[in-house]
Amino acid sequence: DGVLSPNDTLARAILQSINTAGKPYPIVTGQDSEAESVKSIMAGIQYSTINKDTRKLVAEAIKMVGELQRGKPVDVNDPTSYNNGAKTVPTFLLTPQLVTRENAAESYQSDPTLEPLTRG
């Protein structure tokens, strides 16, 4: 059994409901690398989260805005696969990372907020 939650907040709420019902925890995943979920992962409660490094997202967004301001074409790395139903939208995709208890320390090694949460 398992639950693929759309975000960490809901993952923790699901786990709390399961605990309140006195049931064993299934594998529950979330996303967004919220600090409380990192703590839960390290405690062996939540199985995983998806880390989407917002520092990389912000850096890419700033770069794109600068290109637009200078009248330059915006750099994309996926010009064809994202279709919103009306048109194909050129996109810059960043690589998400699955984070579990086993790889959390490595995954967050450069994150000053989350890295300390991975220590015993």
N, C-alpha and C positions, 0 to 999 in steps of 0.2 A: 504494500500500500504506500501511497505517496501523494503529496499535494504540490503542484506547481503553482505557486502564488505569484501574482503579477508584481508584487513589491514586498519589501521587507516588513513594512508596517502590518500588512495583512498576514504575512507569514507568522509574525509574532502573535497576532490576535488569534489565528487558527491554532497555534500551539497552546496558547493560554486556554482556549475553549476545550481542547483535547485533554489538557491537564485537569481542568475543572471537572470534566466528565469522568475522570479517573481511568482514562484509556491510555494504552502505550503510545508513545510518539511514533508516527510514521516518518518517512523521509519527507521533509518539508524544505522547499527551496524558495528563495525570494530574489529580489534584485535591488540594487542601489547602494549596497555597502553601508547601510546605516549603522552607526556605532553600537546601538543596542543589539542589532542582529549579529554583528561581529562578536560581541560578548557571548551571545547565545550559541553561536557556532563554536567558539572556543570552549564553552561549557558542555558541548556535545548534544545540545538540544535542537537547534536549527541545523540542517545539514549543510546548506550552502547559500551563497548569494552571488549575484553577478556584479562585478565591479566595472563601472564605466567611468574611467578617470575623468572627472569634471575639469581638471586642470588642462588636459589635452583638448577637451571639447571647447573650453573657453579660448585657448590659444588658436585653435582652428577657426573659431567664429570671428575672433579679432582679425585674423589674417584675411578672411573672406570679406569682412566689412571694409578693410583697407583697400583690397583689390577693387571693390565696387566704387569706393570713393575716388580712386584714381582712374576710373573708367576702364579698368583692365578686366579680362575674363577671369572669372572665379575658378580657382583650381579645384577640380573634383577627382575622385578616384573611382567613381562608378557612374558613368554617364548614361547607362542604359537599363538597369534592372529595376529601378523604383518607379512604378506606375501608380499614380493615385486615382486611377479610374477616369481622369480627364486628360492626362498627358504624362509623358515620361519626364521625371524630374531629375536632372543631374544632381548627384549626391556625393558627399564626402563621408565615407563610412569609417568609423573608428572601431577597433577590435575590442569587444567586451571580454572579460576574463571570469571564468568560473572560479570562485574562491571557496575552499573547504577548510576544515581544521588543519588538514595536512599541508596546505600550501599558503595559508594566510600570512605567515611571517614574511615569506618571500614576496607575496603579492602586494603587501602594504609596506614594504621596506622603505620606500621613499615618501610615505604619507605620515606626517608628524602627528596627526590626530588618531589614525587607526593602528599604526604600527605598535604603539605601547599596549594596545588591547590584546595583541597576539602573544604577549609574554605571560608565562605561567604565573 
